Amino acid sequence: MEGGPARLVSLVHADGSELSRRVRNGAEETARSLLADTLSELGATGHADAPASAREELQQLGTRFLDLTGAQPQDRSVDLVYTATIPTPLAEEELDITAGSAYAWRTIITSRRKRNDQQAPRNRSGTEALVLDYWRQAFEETDMALDFLPRHLSLLQLRSLYDAVWGYEQDASGFKRWAIDRKGAFQNLLTEVPDPLSLETSFFESLGSRLPPEQAAQAGAITAGGLDTAPPSTLGLPIAIAAAMIVNKLYRRRGPDPTCMKKSDDWDFGPTWIESLYPPRPNWTRWETRQGGDVDAN
């Protein structure tokens, strides 16, 4: 998220309880059915007035990847925990797909900017520990971070996902060198977009395909001005979906916009192993190294 500290979240019931269902026709089939039913209900309750095309797109975005995260032994059974990617705009405050529904986001971990700017991270257990370990390994060894982001993205957005998963801001220059300056990570999967206007055109065309003309014009005006307040519920879901498909460039930012990148034809949904594993490195280690202090990368 660009509007605040990066965070890793999970979708739960409004009371905080986890989504669950007894296995009947196979564990993976049960998990996919649960996710599909949940997203269908989100489209009907959270944004009941949104166009049907936007609700159908929500289903496709939310179910394109699902994998077994791990298992938790119980007294007389075993709980299987599955994980899925939800594009980041759908969890942002201004475009929250859970608004007005029976669901909510539960924060698993939030990034820190300095080593001592927050209390020590709490110990996690159960589902949260399984989910956190899964995504840390996935981000270290595969290109799965790109599944959370739209077709057009910035390096800042990509790095913020790593901030969220590890719970602290990553060293910006080190991340850039690893991600796109050297072969083995994302260099062949991302290309720089020289013309930002083409990006804006694609985004507004995407809005126009999901909204009536008058609403598309209103949504375009809101987005072009930078979203700092929640849009009407009838526009929230289509804007979030357009952002998840095209570009997540919704907040006003100080200073120049970061360089825009585009996913290349070599990238595809789902995990692909990368040659150069990611070495997590806190942003504050660069400052400590310059000052001659001790470096703590944990």
Secondary structure, DSSP 4 states (H G I P E B T S, - for coil): --SSS-EEEEEEETTSPBP----SS-HHHHHHHHHHHHHHHIIIIITTTS-HHHHHHHHHHHSS-EEEEEEEE-SSSEEEEEEE---GGGGSGGG-TTTTSSEEEEEEEE-BSSTTSSPPPPP--HHHHHHHHHHHHHHHHBSGGGGGS-SEEEHHHHHHHHHHHHTBPBPHHHHHIIIIISTTTTTTTEEE-S-HHHHHHHHHHHHHTTS-HHHHHHHHHHHHT---SPPPHHHHHHHHHHHHHTB---S--SSSPPPEEEE-TT--SS--B-SS-----BTHHHHHHHHT------
